[in-house]
Amino acid sequence: MQNRDLNKIRYWIAALSLILLLIGLFVLTTTSAPSALSKYGNSFYYLKRQILYGVIPGLILGLIAFKIPLEKFRRLIPYVFMANLLLLILLFLPYFGSVLGGSRRWLAIGPISFQPTELLKVSFILYFAHLAATFTKKLEYRRLFIVFICLIIAIGILMISQPDLSTFGVITAIGLAMYFCSGMPIGNIVLILTTVALSFVLLMRFSNYRLARLLTFLNPENASLAAGYQIKQMLYAIGSGGLFGLGLGLSRQKFGFLPHSISDSIFAIIAEETGFFGVVIIIALFTVLVWMILCLAFNHKDSFRQLLAVGIGSWIAVQAFIHIAANIGLIPLTGMPLPFISYGGSALASQFIGLGLLLNGSKK
């Protein structure tokens, strides 16, 4: 592929990401205004926080990620990953980790508060791309298989203890996509998929709240009012949108009816306001974005850069799929944000870091 074509793809990736960001900021502004005014006396409270703690840090860190010499930075990747694991361990220590909604996911260091699990998505992609590129170059497939299993187990122990099964599932899916694209034997991939599936079944079986969430998904009509409330309200929002929606900013569910309307349920709000055609546009934007990223990935001759792009692309694809599928009732609720759109500074900043690394890796 010629440099001119690569530049076009890079511009498309940057433009699509910014379009999704602008859509997210607009939806956040209109959706959060009632609750922000009620709780804080400022309709733009959540918008300001998203810009201050998500957009600005994300753009700055994304630019740094784009500018750093990638080959020199590659030597530091194992230390970056280990530092991220250390941050996850700090979550369980007094005065560092804070519990919100029954999960220990927020780390407070002085005035700074963030979710290290969001950064883990980036550091895991970097570290596994580095390992896979190194081992496959030496044809050490068995060693890579063992290392991959050990990584997933170590991350799983830390994340399930929080608990944060949904993010662990996303990281596992990213790792499997990268593992598959690194040219591993199909038998190893089947073995890993089987083990992962059985592990998730056991986690569901021996955890009361996870089992209750699964049963609510399977029988929402028979669930208690509290258990099935969110999924029912999301379906009401989507159904009331019809073909063309109620109109931008005219959502009814945002007035306290739909929980987590600016984060976990934001796709349902978009469907309510813009209808079927608006939903198709959002899905099309994500589809084209992931396709462009994969075009960059398979253009690379360097396996590290290729796997880095595969990791970033699968991250966006898997997370968007899980969010949308949960909102329309195809899978149980997971609390997964929609990339570039949902409210959340740590998630947005991490996504722009990943985007910066992706575009950095595509430079000749």
Steps between C-alpha positions, in 0.01 A plus 500: 500500500637842404575771757220714354247224570638450851464870572137489388432208734667681790293812433184289486582335833567835667189660344266212594629500857441874532152469351411233758645722772292800390187283488579381850549853633172616344301204637668541840405870510131442431466177697681607817347849526193408713691295759797741501270795565317310773811372681756776442302804383696503172363346180852464355657332804560161331606659172765709675633194685511299177702774332731566798565138598447318171533709185792727598716229668409259220607735222824592681593141584389384154729758339789384720427139403502605135832685528713260707759292309315170499802272463679663793184497709461128431784428745294657778177314425557214754559759773188694399292183522646402838434852630137467389468169688641675806229765470239222496651358820484845663122490456480250786705711741348750746509870402554412131210295370143622533181296474226625268190298416640195681821492291850612588604662170602857581854587609563829679857637504489846654249714309504262202237225476481255209426140399822300445297227325445740208875558470551123522329459163774712342794353692379143439473561124851648496651223712337208320583649158862527617507142631322347200724680252811388689400134545354444153816643344694226682225242426447449875127429474479274806667762717259766378207269578618453860568872546155589363328262744703637793417860403127431479503318835693782674273771357193289574588462869546875542190601305254240624597594856380859441263364353511609134413198287387705199834678457683171551285355222595787268872455571470124444324558167769750394771251594331221303471719191868591520596140573307381195661762273848410623473171310449261789393137438121469484507224764639740761232755418221240536645388835513859628146577381367188673682582824380861495139395435504248787661756731228756429229237558653414838527867594133542420400183685679576828422871522152592617485847344640382165256208492213735587603733218506207256158377614361852464633510144346164416163584658464879525122480526517266800776696676429719798428866433842607626697226322344548156442874519800626301467261206126569477557875498769466232263301282226758558740774391609314187144401410365854542765630260339332200649576160594865543509549878335751730746773397842612620491587867140379542564175685245420772708231669772750599265651761600246763331197345801326344795425734850591379358682200829685431723193521378139492167583331599783267433297185136460606472880536648547152247249362214678676596841361616407148312176434602211278680722247711666769595161641603379154726806463669434836559133418626596152749748651642231730506243219692728263737606779587139589532411130745785444705390802516144369607634159794666676571180693526272201707754309784473755790267435628543856311254722513723810331790323252264338398341830484842666247611237304173531485551876372860474246404232369198691479711819269753333301230319446273802414781739256665258336164427458415870353842581254496209405133547430556872288807424279314252470190720719257306733435797479564876573850630872554549555868579724541195546857365458577130842607361545877445134563594422388856578720800825407675832682504727197556340306216511790255861591581609136460326477164686806370831357626424184303410707195826695527701177518308361203574802282860502626544139395369580151774756435769391257 
